[in-house]
Amino acid sequence: MKALRYYGRKDLRVEQVEPPQDCGQDQVIVKVSVCGVCGTDLHEYLAGPIFVPTKPHRFTGATMPQILGHEFSGTVVAVGNKLKNYREGDRVAIQPLVMPLDDYYAVRGLNHMSESLGAIGYSWPWGGMGEYAVLNDYNVAKLPDSVSDEQGALVEPAAVAIHAVHTSNLQVGNSLLVSGGGPIGALIILSAAAAGAANIFLSEPNEARRKLIESWDICTGVFDPTNEDVPAIIRELTGVGVDVAMECVGNERSLGTCLESVRRQGVVVQIGLPTSSTKLDLHLLVSKAIQLRGSTCFPIYSWPAIISLIAERKLPVEKLITRSVGLDRAVPDAFEVLTSRENDCLKILVRPTN
């Protein structure tokens, strides 16, 4: 089968690899339909290896070269003999986290915090940018006919966004600043609107992304931080600052914008992953009594609820999709495009099979 494999910084190769021959008793084999390119994939491409292990992973044993891809959907083509709830032909969305099910965090319902955490597409022998993948039973959730393959591939980033909104304790009627209008920032805007946020503001330097998100008619204000004083504008519009600010870039200046824009005793949630150390204005943090929280991944049991939101058209994740490309063109037409200064795309999907 064909697969896009990661060998290191700026080194992605479409190669022929052995397809899975069988699966474990509690596993399935999935034929991949479509896979999204994530911002974390782009970090890995430009500055990695970060999450892809260079020696065998402590839990999964996986190491480079790694088939990338963790935002994907597919169709079950083989089922382990212990599984009763899945059949060949089931369409599924993939929950990519893999970890022990009996460690300190798992027994407390916090599987995503495991110190032995691995992930399909980073530290698992299979990934969504290959034609087939072997997955554990807890890695797949059935899709109803009302949810497309493309929507199914966006359940994973939607889970990241919804978990971040829950982490912020956003309340109905609250105001929100999203700093960074990439896929996660855009999904946070959709999720916060569904959760009842009254005023949503976006700070994003990319003009194409600003225009796209502005066209959704959700945001109260959309600003360019390269030539506008975003915190000053927000204070003028709100009087005291926003209730919640979410940093979705992993950028020091972006975090500073959030700290300056939030009201006293407001909440700042850090979601973006920086690739270098970041300075934090502790005086601002203390003097405003800001609650600074980190948000990572998602509860692994959240897929059915998110799929229901999509099926009921309460979370229109398909708004993010810019285009799809074939696997052979994934590097020039997806990775290179998404990491260029002229990028005008939000979410590009890769199709491993025709």
C-alpha positions as MATLAB code, in Angstrom:
seq = 'MKALRYYGRKDLRVEQVEPPQDCGQDQVIVKVSVCGVCGTDLHEYLAGPIFVPTKPHRFTGATMPQILGHEFSGTVVAVGNKLKNYREGDRVAIQPLVMPLDDYYAVRGLNHMSESLGAIGYSWPWGGMGEYAVLNDYNVAKLPDSVSDEQGALVEPAAVAIHAVHTSNLQVGNSLLVSGGGPIGALIILSAAAAGAANIFLSEPNEARRKLIESWDICTGVFDPTNEDVPAIIRELTGVGVDVAMECVGNERSLGTCLESVRRQGVVVQIGLPTSSTKLDLHLLVSKAIQLRGSTCFPIYSWPAIISLIAERKLPVEKLITRSVGLDRAVPDAFEVLTSRENDCLKILVRPTN';
ca = [
       0.000    0.000    0.000;
       1.049    3.652   -0.380;
       1.814    5.774    2.682;
       3.320    9.166    3.459;
       6.164    8.547    5.910;
       8.092   11.008    8.055;
      11.895   10.680    8.177;
      12.734   13.992    9.815;
      12.605   17.733    9.264;
      11.351   18.556    5.732;
      11.678   14.900    4.790;
       8.348   13.289    3.859;
       8.238   10.417    1.380;
       5.373    8.648   -0.371;
       6.429    5.009   -0.283;
       5.154    1.501   -0.789;
       4.834   -0.334    2.546;
       3.403   -3.677    3.561;
      -0.348   -3.434    4.225;
      -1.762   -4.936    7.435;
      -2.419   -8.651    7.094;
      -4.454   -9.106   10.258;
      -5.433   -7.364   13.481;
      -5.617   -8.246   17.157;
      -8.681   -9.626   18.889;
      -9.663   -6.137   20.103;
      -8.662   -4.294   16.951;
      -9.987   -3.383   13.522;
      -8.417   -2.655   10.154;
      -9.691    0.527    8.534;
      -9.421    1.624    4.918;
      -8.714    5.334    5.191;
     -11.120    7.671    3.393;
      -9.686   11.105    4.119;
      -7.121   12.603    6.504;
      -6.639   16.206    7.586;
      -3.268   17.948    7.803;
      -2.927   19.289   11.351;
      -0.911   22.227   12.653;
       1.054   19.752   14.752;
       1.936   17.871   11.550;
       3.277   21.137   10.174;
       5.374   21.741   13.318;
       6.763   18.233   12.900;
       7.516   18.921    9.230;
       9.287   22.224    9.855;
      10.996   21.694   13.208;
      10.784   18.009   14.154;
      11.084   15.379   15.212;
       8.979   16.611   18.132;
       6.351   13.949   18.790;
       7.646   11.308   16.392;
      10.047    9.158   18.448;
      13.598    8.603   17.251;
      13.827    5.464   19.411;
      11.049    2.976   20.220;
       8.145    4.603   22.041;
       7.833    3.479   25.657;
       4.315    2.108   25.172;
       3.759    1.422   21.461;
       7.323    0.623   20.376;
       6.910    2.789   17.245;
       9.771    4.828   15.824;
      10.761    6.646   12.640;
      10.003    6.396    9.799;
       6.405    7.122   10.768;
       3.215    7.184    8.694;
       1.729   10.599    9.486;
      -1.916   11.493    9.957;
      -4.202   11.485   12.997;
      -7.290   13.395   11.790;
      -9.070   10.811    9.682;
     -12.105    8.737    8.859;
     -12.471    5.429    7.090;
     -14.319    2.175    6.600;
     -13.819   -0.967    8.649;
     -12.557   -3.851    6.473;
     -11.593   -6.399    9.162;
     -12.736   -6.954   12.760;
     -11.003   -8.730   15.657;
     -12.825  -11.828   16.890;
     -13.559  -10.358   20.334;
     -15.431   -7.343   18.986;
     -19.219   -7.524   18.715;
     -20.100   -3.867   18.070;
     -18.249   -3.406   14.765;
     -18.771   -4.948   11.356;
     -17.073   -4.747    7.995;
     -18.452   -1.744    6.169;
     -18.912    0.453    9.260;
     -17.850    4.030    8.603;
     -15.819    5.404   11.491;
     -14.040    8.502   12.796;
     -10.702    7.921   14.493;
      -9.789    8.883   18.061;
      -5.977    8.787   17.748;
      -4.697    8.516   21.337;
      -3.210    5.218   22.510;
      -2.098    4.565   26.084;
      -2.282    2.044   28.924;
      -5.842    1.565   30.135;
      -4.867    0.847   33.729;
      -2.339    3.520   34.762;
      -2.791    6.375   37.277;
      -4.574    8.627   34.785;
      -6.663    6.025   32.958;
      -8.392    4.785   36.101;
      -9.377    8.413   36.804;
     -10.869    8.929   33.340;
      -7.883   11.046   32.250;
      -6.434    8.725   29.619;
      -5.187   11.682   27.561;
      -2.843   12.703   30.393;
      -0.977    9.382   30.547;
       2.796    9.639   30.833;
       2.968    6.750   28.335;
       0.668    8.464   25.822;
       1.166    7.653   22.167;
      -0.768    8.750   19.102;
      -1.720    7.255   15.782;
       0.177    9.178   13.119;
       3.058   10.035   15.478;
       3.986    7.075   17.657;
       1.951    4.124   16.385;
       2.876    1.852   13.484;
      -0.008    3.224   11.422;
      -1.352    6.628   10.411;
      -4.117    8.255    8.420;
      -1.860    9.138    5.479;
      -1.647    5.503    4.489;
      -4.253    3.466    2.651;
      -4.984    1.206    5.639;
      -4.486    1.351    9.414;
      -4.753   -1.074   12.338;
      -6.597    0.497   15.262;
      -7.726   -0.469   18.753;
     -11.448   -0.729   19.477;
     -11.359    2.485   21.543;
      -9.832    4.341   18.576;
     -12.919    4.112   16.377;
     -16.424    5.569   16.621;
     -19.209    4.866   14.148;
     -20.421    7.599   11.840;
     -24.106    7.904   10.944;
     -25.075    8.365    7.309;
     -25.781   12.042    8.029;
     -22.076   12.711    8.726;
     -19.757   12.672    5.702;
     -16.252   11.224    5.573;
     -14.906   14.767    5.402;
     -16.815   15.806    8.514;
     -15.664   12.606   10.203;
     -12.037   13.564    9.634;
     -12.662   16.799   11.540;
     -14.017   15.161   14.693;
     -10.490   15.043   16.152;
      -9.657   18.775   15.826;
     -13.207   19.566   16.932;
     -12.542   17.517   20.082;
      -9.433   19.626   20.780;
     -11.460   22.821   20.396;
     -14.423   21.689   22.475;
     -12.138   20.456   25.261;
     -10.428   23.864   25.295;
     -13.812   25.596   25.584;
     -14.697   23.306   28.495;
     -11.307   24.035   30.088;
     -12.024   27.768   29.930;
     -15.353   27.329   31.758;
     -16.916   29.636   29.178;
     -20.438   30.607   30.229;
     -23.486   31.547   28.194;
     -23.257   35.274   27.498;
     -19.467   35.481   27.997;
     -17.142   37.392   25.687;
     -14.191   35.626   24.073;
     -10.992   36.498   22.225;
      -9.474   33.836   19.974;
      -5.868   34.644   19.098;
      -5.019   32.687   15.970;
      -7.520   31.830   13.254;
      -6.053   28.523   12.128;
      -8.119   25.325   12.179;
      -8.237   25.042   15.986;
      -8.994   28.729   16.455;
     -11.729   28.512   13.832;
     -13.227   25.443   15.508;
     -13.123   27.204   18.880;
     -15.139   30.030   17.338;
     -17.743   27.542   16.077;
     -17.760   25.680   19.415;
     -18.007   28.845   21.515;
     -20.888   30.111   19.382;
     -22.679   26.795   19.906;
     -21.993   27.103   23.650;
     -23.676   30.509   23.811;
     -20.817   33.026   23.812;
     -22.284   36.489   23.275;
     -19.334   38.327   21.716;
     -16.483   36.547   19.938;
     -13.420   38.398   18.714;
     -10.651   37.074   16.471;
      -7.044   38.246   16.177;
      -5.411   36.794   13.046;
      -2.674   38.232   10.769;
      -3.550   36.119    7.700;
      -5.937   38.129    5.525;
      -7.466   35.120    3.773;
      -8.288   33.446    7.083;
      -9.741   36.676    8.476;
     -12.004   37.056    5.457;
     -13.154   33.444    5.552;
     -14.025   33.459    9.253;
     -15.591   36.915    8.982;
     -17.875   35.534    6.236;
     -19.413   33.146    8.776;
     -21.084   36.140   10.521;
     -20.235   34.769   13.964;
     -17.573   37.160   15.214;
     -18.318   40.571   16.716;
     -14.919   41.800   15.537;
     -12.035   40.445   13.436;
      -8.658   42.170   13.795;
      -5.206   42.164   12.223;
      -2.641   42.199   15.077;
       0.139   43.331   12.733;
      -1.361   46.815   12.351;
      -4.090   47.079   15.005;
      -3.808   47.389   18.783;
      -6.069   44.450   19.551;
      -6.103   44.776   23.392;
      -6.931   48.498   23.156;
      -9.771   47.864   20.703;
     -11.210   45.105   22.862;
     -11.077   47.248   26.009;
     -12.890   49.995   24.140;
     -15.579   47.598   22.884;
     -16.096   45.712   26.152;
     -15.215   48.303   28.785;
     -13.114   45.912   30.878;
     -11.803   43.233   28.516;
     -13.065   39.814   27.492;
     -14.086   37.137   29.986;
     -11.996   34.479   28.242;
      -9.058   34.554   25.833;
      -7.681   31.519   24.006;
      -4.176   31.401   22.533;
      -4.119   29.090   19.505;
      -0.751   29.877   17.928;
       2.001   28.991   20.388;
       3.437   32.468   19.985;
       4.773   34.777   22.712;
       3.245   37.920   21.236;
      -0.091   36.167   20.804;
      -0.075   35.099   24.451;
       0.710   38.684   25.444;
      -2.311   39.844   23.449;
      -4.496   37.418   25.390;
      -3.157   38.523   28.784;
      -3.669   42.181   27.921;
      -7.134   41.648   26.429;
      -8.732   39.637   29.220;
     -10.511   41.384   32.089;
      -9.376   41.192   35.692;
      -9.980   37.671   37.040;
     -10.538   36.521   33.488;
      -9.348   33.210   32.053;
      -6.596   32.661   29.494;
      -6.321   29.203   27.942;
      -3.081   28.213   26.211;
      -3.721   25.748   23.407;
      -1.049   26.559   20.824;
       2.198   24.598   21.106;
       5.325   26.811   21.002;
       8.475   25.473   19.365;
      10.750   27.509   21.660;
      10.690   28.937   25.186;
       8.221   31.760   25.749;
       8.372   34.740   28.099;
       5.367   35.363   30.312;
       4.452   38.733   31.832;
       4.052   37.565   35.422;
       3.291   41.091   36.646;
       0.279   41.235   34.354;
      -0.770   37.734   35.362;
      -0.652   38.573   39.085;
      -1.911   42.161   39.029;
      -5.017   41.192   37.052;
      -5.464   37.917   38.979;
      -5.721   36.073   35.666;
      -6.363   32.343   35.606;
      -3.909   30.842   33.100;
      -4.781   27.287   32.051;
      -3.279   24.823   29.625;
      -5.437   22.620   27.421;
      -4.176   19.544   25.617;
      -5.886   16.820   23.612;
      -9.349   15.705   24.770;
     -11.152   13.007   26.750;
     -11.057    9.880   24.600;
     -14.758    9.222   25.264;
     -15.927   12.486   23.658;
     -16.381   11.210   20.077;
     -20.082   10.188   20.229;
     -21.116   13.590   21.605;
     -19.125   15.493   18.970;
     -20.433   13.290   16.162;
     -23.974   14.024   17.395;
     -23.318   17.777   17.322;
     -22.116   17.485   13.732;
     -25.010   15.235   12.720;
     -27.501   17.708   14.223;
     -25.822   20.575   12.320;
     -24.942   22.390   15.536;
     -21.214   22.228   14.771;
     -20.600   22.922   11.043;
     -17.002   21.678   10.910;
     -17.107   21.450    7.121;
     -16.756   25.251    6.973;
     -13.013   24.781    7.531;
     -12.318   22.644    4.470;
     -10.446   24.455    1.725;
      -9.695   21.530   -0.590;
      -8.501   17.919   -0.770;
      -5.471   16.439   -2.515;
      -4.254   12.967   -3.411;
      -1.506   11.290   -1.403;
       1.086   11.718   -4.158;
       0.584   15.504   -4.016;
       0.390   15.803   -0.228;
       3.824   17.390    0.206;
       3.732   20.092   -2.506;
      -0.014   20.768   -2.422;
      -0.659   20.480    1.319;
       2.431   20.678    3.545;
       4.289   23.220    1.426;
       1.162   25.305    0.857;
       0.159   25.338    4.531;
       3.672   26.359    5.673;
       4.144   29.123    3.089;
       3.797   32.826    3.883;
       1.220   33.111    1.117;
      -0.999   30.380    2.571;
      -4.665   31.132    1.963;
      -5.985   27.758    3.165;
      -7.538   26.700    6.435;
      -7.866   22.901    6.268;
      -6.505   20.671    3.495;
      -7.569   17.035    3.413;
      -5.453   14.204    2.003;
      -7.045   11.212    0.255;
      -4.756    8.152    0.462;
      -6.928    6.121   -1.933;
      -8.667    7.090   -5.160;
];
